Amino acid sequence: MMLSGVLICTLAGGCRKSAAPTPGPSLSQQSADQGSKPTVADELFDFKRHPRKSMIKPLEVSALSETEKKYGRAPQLDPSVEYQPGIILMTQGDKAIRSVGTDAMSWTFDANAPHVNEFEKGKIVFATGRAVGRILYIKRDGDTVKVVLGPIQLTDVIRNGDFGMSEDINPGNALVYINPDLPEPGVEKTKPNISRLEPPWKGWNKTVVVSSVSATGKWTPLKMMKIDPKGQATNFRRIGRRWARTNYLPAEFSRLAGEKRNGALRFEHTAWGGQITMPGAPGPSINVPKIPSLDVPKAITVSVADLTAHPFATSSSIGVKYIYDKNDLYYEATGILELHNLHANFALGILNGVPADSGLDLGGELGVHVHLNAHTSQNFHVNSQTKLYVPVDFSIPLGGPIPFALSFEQAAIINTGFSAKNSIMNADGLYNFSGGLKAGRFGGSWGVSVPMKISYVTDVGQSLEGLSVGINSLVLGCSLEGIVGLGVAGFTTGVYVTLTVSATVLRAPDIASACRQGTIEAWLYSGLGYAMPKWLNDAVNYVLSFFTDDRVDQVGSLLKGPATRLFHGDTSIPRNCASQTKGGA
């Protein structure tokens, strides 16, 4: 029987047929015509028409003192700024700090430094642009005072201020702060006899079915894979009218896997090429995956959960590469925001403790790059489900009486859905867009400017390649937040824009009719304040439980823009062969 395609469904109660995508990425964007006329965000950053009282600019890192590099710059008294009454303002705060904890929450001060004798639980300390927050815990010990600082809003320290910036930015000139003990979602797994945080995938199962589609449109199920909430995959094949569980690996693939382990084609992240022909196997030879590992700067290496992460910032990009190698499952997942000729516009207004017109614009030639290399080996038996915050922030100090910084913070969700041993799956996607990341509030309205043009160099769906007898999938979700404000790591408060990019790849078995799908989607979130994710909030409060009964609230933003989809791409090859849904168990 001649097959015209393969349908792949991930379902909770049935399949749904998707709209017909093109063989290439069908890129769509929201309100693309907005770029042809001024927006709320454009008006906000027109400083000639709407001047700001205090214009700030990036500082050269070489101009900072050693204590300013380590702990941040201290706030200064200035006629253009009115601070909130009752805060502990330390104009020499960087010199008063002895050390900062690797959890980004605990600070040790010199007990004899100015204003340290004023420290009390519940008071707000403004020592530097990083050491700022409400005292949740305090311990005096001889000539030192240790405090744990909780997050605050900008309006907790600034009563009146009017700030602006329009400057070129070099991300490679940032200070790098590593916080290896920053609370993570899985922190409670190391502690016995306590209630654990629920993993993000708890409570739902996933089922993937491969069906043949005849020229007349008849669907015939061939194979099925089920992944339980713990990531365990079970394969089934259709025998007559029933599904039979199967864990077998065809002889040809077993032999092929053996050659990979013992010969030149081992499962390593190297550039491969050519074809493999399986003797005695019907049909054409199998293309060997050849997308190589993506090289990134590896000056920074941190271990998070079960992964090794390499976050980096160069003059034209910010990103992170994740490496997982456990239980015969290996993957490299990289997410990068390309920032060529980056220019930042920033506006912040606070009047009598109430936020006024504010926003952030990261402009230039921008792009999103995702890269995936993954494989399983002979003893593979469980998939990986990971959600993490990268404990590294890149901070560009800004001049002015308030020690603001432009900081970049990253997080990720990575879920694998391999159903077979000795499988390979690689993909690469690079998408460019003009118009930058621009959002803000002006005249009482919050506006977001979407990209004016979307294009791609490579596409995850077109480039997706692999080798397997099962249905395999992988999801990479990356989040990059740019924020001008005060604070450290996940506790920074200020004006922010957050880009989230999700890439999914799904590939049918080589022994069935070939079908592959890749999707890419980007969203922009924006606001003023601190927006702590619930999982980080829970993890932070767990750590605080060792020090104090106080807890950090999951406070939302003081101002919040609408969630805006920047673009979406969907590639299915052959056309119309794939569709996905997710549901509860």
FENZI-V893504 format. One record per residue. N is the residue number from 1. RES is the residue in three letters. PSI is psi in radians with two decimals (none if undefined). NEAR is the number of other ideal C-beta (glycine too) atoms within 10 Angstrom. D_LAST is the distance of its C-alpha to the last C-alpha in Angstrom with 1 decimal. Layout:
# FENZI-V893504
n: {N/N}
res: {RES/RES}
psi: {PSI/PSI}
near: {NEAR/NEAR}
d_last: {D_LAST/D_LAST}
This chain:
# FENZI-V893504
n: {1/2/3/4/5/6/7/8/9/10/11/12/13/14/15/16/17/18/19/20/21/22/23/24/25/26/27/28/29/30/31/32/33/34/35/36/37/38/39/40/41/42/43/44/45/46/47/48/49/50/51/52/53/54/55/56/57/58/59/60/61/62/63/64/65/66/67/68/69/70/71/72/73/74/75/76/77/78/79/80/81/82/83/84/85/86/87/88/89/90/91/92/93/94/95/96/97/98/99/100/101/102/103/104/105/106/107/108/109/110/111/112/113/114/115/116/117/118/119/120/121/122/123/124/125/126/127/128/129/130/131/132/133/134/135/136/137/138/139/140/141/142/143/144/145/146/147/148/149/150/151/152/153/154/155/156/157/158/159/160/161/162/163/164/165/166/167/168/169/170/171/172/173/174/175/176/177/178/179/180/181/182/183/184/185/186/187/188/189/190/191/192/193/194/195/196/197/198/199/200/201/202/203/204/205/206/207/208/209/210/211/212/213/214/215/216/217/218/219/220/221/222/223/224/225/226/227/228/229/230/231/232/233/234/235/236/237/238/239/240/241/242/243/244/245/246/247/248/249/250/251/252/253/254/255/256/257/258/259/260/261/262/263/264/265/266/267/268/269/270/271/272/273/274/275/276/277/278/279/280/281/282/283/284/285/286/287/288/289/290/291/292/293/294/295/296/297/298/299/300/301/302/303/304/305/306/307/308/309/310/311/312/313/314/315/316/317/318/319/320/321/322/323/324/325/326/327/328/329/330/331/332/333/334/335/336/337/338/339/340/341/342/343/344/345/346/347/348/349/350/351/352/353/354/355/356/357/358/359/360/361/362/363/364/365/366/367/368/369/370/371/372/373/374/375/376/377/378/379/380/381/382/383/384/385/386/387/388/389/390/391/392/393/394/395/396/397/398/399/400/401/402/403/404/405/406/407/408/409/410/411/412/413/414/415/416/417/418/419/420/421/422/423/424/425/426/427/428/429/430/431/432/433/434/435/436/437/438/439/440/441/442/443/444/445/446/447/448/449/450/451/452/453/454/455/456/457/458/459/460/461/462/463/464/465/466/467/468/469/470/471/472/473/474/475/476/477/478/479/480/481/482/483/484/485/486/487/488/489/490/491/492/493/494/495/496/497/498/499/500/501/502/503/504/505/506/507/508/509/510/511/512/513/514/515/516/517/518/519/520/521/522/523/524/525/526/527/528/529/530/531/532/533/534/535/536/537/538/539/540/541/542/543/544/545/546/547/548/549/550/551/552/553/554/555/556/557/558/559/560/561/562/563/564/565/566/567/568/569/570/571/572/573/574/575/576/577/578/579/580/581/582/583/584/585}
res: {MET/MET/LEU/SER/GLY/VAL/LEU/ILE/CYS/THR/LEU/ALA/GLY/GLY/CYS/ARG/LYS/SER/ALA/ALA/PRO/THR/PRO/GLY/PRO/SER/LEU/SER/GLN/GLN/SER/ALA/ASP/GLN/GLY/SER/LYS/PRO/THR/VAL/ALA/ASP/GLU/LEU/PHE/ASP/PHE/LYS/ARG/HIS/PRO/ARG/LYS/SER/MET/ILE/LYS/PRO/LEU/GLU/VAL/SER/ALA/LEU/SER/GLU/THR/GLU/LYS/LYS/TYR/GLY/ARG/ALA/PRO/GLN/LEU/ASP/PRO/SER/VAL/GLU/TYR/GLN/PRO/GLY/ILE/ILE/LEU/MET/THR/GLN/GLY/ASP/LYS/ALA/ILE/ARG/SER/VAL/GLY/THR/ASP/ALA/MET/SER/TRP/THR/PHE/ASP/ALA/ASN/ALA/PRO/HIS/VAL/ASN/GLU/PHE/GLU/LYS/GLY/LYS/ILE/VAL/PHE/ALA/THR/GLY/ARG/ALA/VAL/GLY/ARG/ILE/LEU/TYR/ILE/LYS/ARG/ASP/GLY/ASP/THR/VAL/LYS/VAL/VAL/LEU/GLY/PRO/ILE/GLN/LEU/THR/ASP/VAL/ILE/ARG/ASN/GLY/ASP/PHE/GLY/MET/SER/GLU/ASP/ILE/ASN/PRO/GLY/ASN/ALA/LEU/VAL/TYR/ILE/ASN/PRO/ASP/LEU/PRO/GLU/PRO/GLY/VAL/GLU/LYS/THR/LYS/PRO/ASN/ILE/SER/ARG/LEU/GLU/PRO/PRO/TRP/LYS/GLY/TRP/ASN/LYS/THR/VAL/VAL/VAL/SER/SER/VAL/SER/ALA/THR/GLY/LYS/TRP/THR/PRO/LEU/LYS/MET/MET/LYS/ILE/ASP/PRO/LYS/GLY/GLN/ALA/THR/ASN/PHE/ARG/ARG/ILE/GLY/ARG/ARG/TRP/ALA/ARG/THR/ASN/TYR/LEU/PRO/ALA/GLU/PHE/SER/ARG/LEU/ALA/GLY/GLU/LYS/ARG/ASN/GLY/ALA/LEU/ARG/PHE/GLU/HIS/THR/ALA/TRP/GLY/GLY/GLN/ILE/THR/MET/PRO/GLY/ALA/PRO/GLY/PRO/SER/ILE/ASN/VAL/PRO/LYS/ILE/PRO/SER/LEU/ASP/VAL/PRO/LYS/ALA/ILE/THR/VAL/SER/VAL/ALA/ASP/LEU/THR/ALA/HIS/PRO/PHE/ALA/THR/SER/SER/SER/ILE/GLY/VAL/LYS/TYR/ILE/TYR/ASP/LYS/ASN/ASP/LEU/TYR/TYR/GLU/ALA/THR/GLY/ILE/LEU/GLU/LEU/HIS/ASN/LEU/HIS/ALA/ASN/PHE/ALA/LEU/GLY/ILE/LEU/ASN/GLY/VAL/PRO/ALA/ASP/SER/GLY/LEU/ASP/LEU/GLY/GLY/GLU/LEU/GLY/VAL/HIS/VAL/HIS/LEU/ASN/ALA/HIS/THR/SER/GLN/ASN/PHE/HIS/VAL/ASN/SER/GLN/THR/LYS/LEU/TYR/VAL/PRO/VAL/ASP/PHE/SER/ILE/PRO/LEU/GLY/GLY/PRO/ILE/PRO/PHE/ALA/LEU/SER/PHE/GLU/GLN/ALA/ALA/ILE/ILE/ASN/THR/GLY/PHE/SER/ALA/LYS/ASN/SER/ILE/MET/ASN/ALA/ASP/GLY/LEU/TYR/ASN/PHE/SER/GLY/GLY/LEU/LYS/ALA/GLY/ARG/PHE/GLY/GLY/SER/TRP/GLY/VAL/SER/VAL/PRO/MET/LYS/ILE/SER/TYR/VAL/THR/ASP/VAL/GLY/GLN/SER/LEU/GLU/GLY/LEU/SER/VAL/GLY/ILE/ASN/SER/LEU/VAL/LEU/GLY/CYS/SER/LEU/GLU/GLY/ILE/VAL/GLY/LEU/GLY/VAL/ALA/GLY/PHE/THR/THR/GLY/VAL/TYR/VAL/THR/LEU/THR/VAL/SER/ALA/THR/VAL/LEU/ARG/ALA/PRO/ASP/ILE/ALA/SER/ALA/CYS/ARG/GLN/GLY/THR/ILE/GLU/ALA/TRP/LEU/TYR/SER/GLY/LEU/GLY/TYR/ALA/MET/PRO/LYS/TRP/LEU/ASN/ASP/ALA/VAL/ASN/TYR/VAL/LEU/SER/PHE/PHE/THR/ASP/ASP/ARG/VAL/ASP/GLN/VAL/GLY/SER/LEU/LEU/LYS/GLY/PRO/ALA/THR/ARG/LEU/PHE/HIS/GLY/ASP/THR/SER/ILE/PRO/ARG/ASN/CYS/ALA/SER/GLN/THR/LYS/GLY/GLY/ALA}
psi: {2.34/2.27/2.36/-0.10/3.13/2.36/2.23/2.17/2.42/2.11/2.77/-0.48/0.27/2.98/2.65/2.45/2.29/2.88/2.61/1.94/2.88/2.81/-0.59/3.07/2.16/1.52/2.23/2.73/2.82/2.24/0.95/-0.37/-0.01/-0.46/-0.18/-0.13/2.71/2.49/3.05/-0.76/-0.65/-0.77/-0.69/-0.67/0.23/1.50/-0.25/-0.72/-0.53/1.30/2.66/2.62/-0.66/1.87/2.29/2.89/2.79/2.57/2.57/2.27/-0.60/-0.34/-0.14/2.64/2.95/-0.69/-0.56/-0.62/-0.69/-0.71/-0.15/2.88/2.60/2.65/2.74/2.66/2.33/2.47/-0.39/-0.11/2.36/2.09/2.77/2.44/2.59/-0.21/2.76/1.74/2.10/1.71/-0.13/0.65/-0.62/-0.52/-0.26/-0.22/2.31/-0.71/2.86/2.43/2.74/-0.04/-0.02/0.18/-0.54/2.35/2.47/2.18/2.74/2.10/-0.40/0.00/2.69/2.36/-0.19/-0.50/-0.22/-0.12/2.25/2.64/2.29/-0.32/2.73/2.21/2.31/1.47/-0.78/3.13/-0.29/-0.68/1.36/2.33/3.10/2.35/2.00/-0.39/2.46/2.41/2.09/2.29/1.57/-2.09/0.24/2.72/2.13/2.32/2.67/2.13/2.24/2.81/2.69/3.05/2.75/-0.61/-0.15/-0.35/-0.42/2.17/-0.77/2.30/2.67/1.91/2.63/2.77/2.44/1.63/2.65/2.51/2.38/1.78/-0.46/-0.15/0.49/2.66/2.48/2.18/2.18/2.23/1.34/-0.37/0.32/2.30/2.37/2.87/-0.57/0.22/-0.58/-0.24/-0.32/-0.08/2.23/2.78/0.72/2.81/2.31/2.69/2.43/2.32/2.66/-0.33/0.04/2.37/0.03/2.50/2.75/2.35/2.30/2.24/2.36/2.20/2.58/2.58/2.06/2.99/-0.42/0.03/0.15/2.32/2.34/1.88/2.39/-0.90/2.73/2.50/2.38/2.33/2.12/3.04/-0.35/0.00/0.04/2.29/2.40/2.30/2.53/2.64/2.67/2.17/1.84/-2.09/0.21/2.82/2.29/2.30/2.42/2.37/0.28/2.76/2.11/2.58/-0.72/-0.68/-0.58/-0.76/-0.73/-0.74/-0.69/-0.70/-0.64/-0.68/-0.60/-0.25/-2.70/-0.43/0.92/2.84/1.48/2.72/1.27/2.94/2.11/2.88/2.97/-2.84/2.74/2.24/2.21/1.93/2.35/-0.12/2.37/2.83/-3.11/2.95/2.87/2.25/2.26/2.26/2.44/0.08/2.10/2.97/2.57/2.14/2.29/2.80/2.38/0.57/-0.45/2.23/2.16/2.61/2.17/2.16/-2.19/0.26/2.77/2.26/2.44/1.45/2.59/2.72/2.20/-3.11/-0.27/0.20/2.72/2.33/-2.98/2.50/2.25/2.39/2.21/2.32/1.60/2.51/0.65/0.43/2.21/2.35/2.67/2.15/2.16/2.33/2.24/2.39/1.97/2.26/1.43/2.30/0.87/2.30/2.29/2.26/2.35/2.41/2.39/2.18/2.31/2.15/2.01/0.71/0.17/2.30/2.40/-2.67/2.19/2.69/3.07/2.41/2.02/1.73/3.00/-2.76/1.82/2.70/2.75/2.23/2.12/2.45/2.32/2.29/2.12/2.59/2.77/2.74/-2.96/-0.65/0.31/2.37/-0.17/2.46/2.99/2.35/1.96/2.37/2.16/2.75/2.24/2.08/0.75/2.26/2.47/2.14/2.16/1.94/2.49/2.48/2.93/2.98/-0.56/2.20/1.06/2.81/2.59/1.94/2.65/2.22/2.59/2.62/2.91/2.70/2.19/2.07/2.25/2.62/0.94/2.47/0.01/2.67/2.85/0.83/2.72/2.47/2.16/2.65/2.73/2.39/2.27/2.05/2.24/2.54/2.55/2.80/-0.30/-3.00/1.84/2.21/2.61/3.02/2.26/2.23/0.53/-0.08/2.51/2.20/2.66/2.24/2.16/2.80/2.51/-0.38/2.35/2.35/2.91/2.58/-0.86/2.73/2.42/-0.62/-0.77/-0.64/-0.25/2.21/2.82/-3.01/2.09/2.75/0.02/3.08/2.21/2.58/2.78/2.41/2.23/2.04/2.14/2.50/2.25/2.11/2.23/2.22/2.32/2.02/-2.64/2.65/-2.96/2.48/-2.28/0.02/0.26/2.42/2.36/-2.78/2.21/2.67/2.34/2.12/2.16/2.32/2.22/2.25/2.32/2.45/2.45/2.33/2.34/2.90/2.63/-0.41/-0.04/-3.08/2.29/2.33/2.34/2.58/2.44/2.36/2.65/2.39/2.41/2.36/2.63/2.24/2.61/2.81/-3.04/2.12/-2.74/2.34/1.51/2.14/2.63/-0.70/-0.64/-0.69/-0.78/-0.74/-0.72/-0.79/-0.52/-0.77/-0.72/-0.46/-0.36/-0.32/-0.70/2.86/-0.19/2.64/2.69/2.28/2.55/1.25/2.33/3.09/2.58/-0.72/2.48/2.25/2.92/2.51/2.19/2.15/2.14/-0.81/2.85/2.37/2.47/2.11/2.19/2.24/2.05/2.88/2.35/0.32/-0.15/2.61/2.54/2.51/2.85/2.50/3.06/2.77/none}
near: {7/6/16/16/21/25/23/25/21/22/16/13/8/8/16/9/9/17/8/10/21/14/13/13/25/16/18/13/21/15/12/16/9/19/15/7/7/11/19/21/26/18/17/27/23/14/14/5/7/15/10/19/13/18/16/21/12/19/18/9/14/7/9/16/11/8/17/22/15/16/25/28/24/22/25/12/9/13/8/14/21/14/18/16/6/9/19/17/18/24/15/13/31/24/17/23/23/15/13/21/14/13/16/25/28/19/27/16/25/14/16/11/18/14/17/21/11/10/17/11/13/10/14/18/26/26/30/27/27/31/25/30/26/19/21/22/18/17/12/14/9/6/11/15/22/18/27/25/24/22/26/22/19/25/18/19/23/22/17/17/24/18/25/19/26/18/16/11/21/14/20/16/16/21/18/13/20/16/21/12/14/27/25/19/23/18/18/17/13/7/11/6/4/11/7/13/19/11/17/14/20/12/10/14/14/24/16/24/21/24/24/18/19/13/10/6/8/11/15/12/15/18/24/20/24/17/26/15/14/11/20/11/23/14/22/18/14/16/9/6/5/7/16/10/10/12/8/10/18/12/11/18/23/14/15/20/20/12/12/21/12/9/8/9/16/11/17/12/17/12/9/19/9/9/9/15/10/16/6/7/17/7/8/8/11/18/15/16/19/12/21/15/16/18/8/18/14/11/10/16/12/17/10/22/17/14/21/15/20/20/27/21/25/15/13/17/19/23/26/25/22/23/17/19/12/10/16/17/23/19/24/21/26/23/26/24/23/20/29/12/12/24/14/23/22/28/27/28/22/23/12/9/14/11/21/18/21/26/32/29/25/23/20/19/14/22/19/24/20/26/26/26/23/25/26/28/17/14/9/19/12/17/24/21/19/22/20/21/22/27/25/25/28/23/23/24/23/23/17/20/18/25/25/25/26/26/27/22/24/22/20/22/17/23/20/24/24/28/25/20/22/23/26/21/27/26/28/23/27/18/27/17/23/15/20/21/27/25/29/32/25/22/10/8/12/20/23/24/25/23/24/15/11/21/13/21/11/16/20/28/28/18/19/24/19/22/25/22/22/25/28/29/23/25/18/26/19/26/20/25/20/29/26/25/25/31/25/28/23/26/22/26/26/24/27/25/24/20/21/18/24/18/27/22/29/25/27/26/25/18/18/18/18/15/23/26/24/27/23/25/17/24/17/22/20/31/26/30/22/24/21/20/15/10/21/21/18/19/21/26/16/18/18/19/13/9/16/14/8/16/15/21/10/17/15/12/18/17/18/15/23/11/12/18/14/24/22/18/24/22/27/26/20/16/13/20/23/28/20/18/14/11/13/8/10}
d_last: {35.4/35.4/32.1/32.0/28.7/25.2/22.0/19.0/15.7/12.5/10.1/7.0/9.6/12.9/15.4/17.7/21.1/22.3/25.9/28.3/28.9/32.1/32.6/33.5/31.4/31.3/32.0/31.8/32.6/32.7/36.1/38.0/41.3/41.2/43.2/46.2/47.1/47.2/44.0/43.7/42.9/46.0/48.2/47.0/48.2/51.5/53.5/56.8/56.1/54.1/55.6/54.1/56.2/55.0/54.2/52.6/52.3/50.9/52.9/53.9/52.3/55.7/57.2/55.1/56.3/54.6/53.2/52.0/50.1/48.5/47.7/48.2/51.1/52.4/52.6/56.1/58.1/58.8/60.2/57.3/54.7/54.5/52.3/50.7/53.0/52.1/50.3/51.7/53.0/54.1/56.2/56.6/53.1/52.6/55.7/54.5/51.3/51.6/48.1/44.5/41.6/39.1/36.3/37.9/38.1/41.2/44.7/48.0/51.2/54.9/55.8/59.2/58.0/58.7/56.3/54.3/56.1/54.4/50.9/49.1/45.6/44.1/46.6/45.8/47.4/48.2/49.7/48.6/46.2/43.7/44.8/44.0/41.9/42.0/43.0/40.3/42.1/45.7/47.8/51.5/52.9/56.6/57.0/53.3/50.7/47.0/44.6/40.9/40.5/37.6/36.8/38.9/39.4/42.4/43.9/44.0/46.8/48.3/49.9/51.6/51.4/51.4/50.4/50.2/49.9/50.4/50.7/49.9/47.4/47.3/43.9/45.6/48.0/45.3/45.4/42.5/41.0/38.7/36.8/35.3/34.2/32.5/29.5/26.3/22.6/22.7/26.1/25.0/23.9/27.6/28.3/27.8/27.0/25.4/22.1/20.4/19.1/15.3/14.7/13.6/10.7/9.3/6.0/4.3/5.1/8.1/10.2/13.8/16.4/20.1/22.3/26.0/27.5/31.0/33.8/33.4/29.7/28.2/24.9/24.7/21.5/22.9/20.3/16.6/14.9/11.5/10.9/8.9/8.6/12.4/13.4/14.4/14.9/15.7/17.9/18.6/21.6/22.5/25.3/26.6/23.9/21.5/19.4/21.0/19.8/22.3/23.2/26.6/28.4/31.1/34.6/35.6/32.8/33.4/37.1/36.2/34.1/37.0/39.4/37.3/37.3/41.0/42.5/42.8/39.3/37.5/34.1/35.7/35.3/38.6/39.7/39.5/41.1/42.2/40.6/39.7/40.7/39.3/42.2/41.6/38.4/38.7/38.3/39.2/39.2/36.2/36.7/36.3/34.4/37.0/35.6/37.0/35.8/36.5/39.2/39.0/41.2/40.3/42.7/39.8/37.3/34.8/32.1/28.8/25.9/26.1/27.8/31.3/31.9/35.1/35.4/38.5/40.7/43.5/45.9/43.7/40.1/37.5/34.5/32.8/32.0/29.3/29.7/27.2/28.6/26.7/25.5/27.1/25.1/27.4/27.1/29.3/27.8/30.4/30.3/33.7/35.2/38.6/41.2/44.5/47.3/45.2/46.7/45.3/46.2/45.4/46.3/45.9/47.6/47.5/49.9/50.5/47.2/45.2/43.6/45.5/45.3/43.4/41.5/41.1/41.8/41.2/43.1/44.4/43.2/39.5/37.0/33.5/33.3/30.1/30.7/28.4/29.5/27.0/27.3/26.1/28.7/29.2/27.5/24.3/21.2/18.7/17.8/18.6/16.7/19.6/20.4/24.0/27.1/30.2/32.9/35.7/37.2/40.1/42.5/45.5/48.0/49.5/53.0/54.0/54.4/50.7/49.3/46.4/44.7/42.6/39.6/36.8/33.5/30.5/26.8/24.1/20.5/20.3/17.4/18.2/16.5/19.2/18.8/22.4/25.3/28.4/26.8/28.2/27.0/29.3/29.6/31.8/32.0/34.7/34.8/37.8/38.2/41.2/41.5/39.9/37.5/39.2/38.2/40.1/41.4/44.8/46.6/43.7/41.1/38.6/38.7/36.9/38.7/36.6/37.8/40.6/40.0/37.2/38.0/36.7/38.5/35.7/32.2/29.0/28.3/31.9/32.4/29.2/30.4/29.3/29.5/26.8/25.9/22.2/20.0/20.1/19.0/19.8/19.3/22.2/22.3/25.8/27.3/31.1/32.7/36.4/37.9/41.5/41.8/42.2/40.3/38.6/35.4/32.3/34.6/36.8/37.7/39.3/39.0/36.1/34.5/31.2/30.3/26.7/26.2/23.0/23.5/21.1/22.4/21.0/23.2/23.3/25.1/28.9/29.4/27.7/28.9/28.7/26.2/25.5/24.1/24.8/24.1/25.8/25.6/27.6/27.6/30.3/30.0/33.1/34.7/37.2/36.2/33.7/30.0/28.4/24.6/22.7/21.9/25.6/26.7/24.7/26.2/29.7/29.6/28.7/31.8/33.9/33.1/35.6/38.3/38.0/36.3/36.1/32.9/32.5/31.0/28.5/31.1/30.5/33.1/36.4/36.3/33.3/33.3/30.9/28.1/29.7/28.4/31.3/30.3/27.6/28.1/26.3/27.8/26.8/29.3/30.1/29.8/26.7/25.0/21.7/19.0/15.7/12.8/9.6/6.6/3.7/0.0}
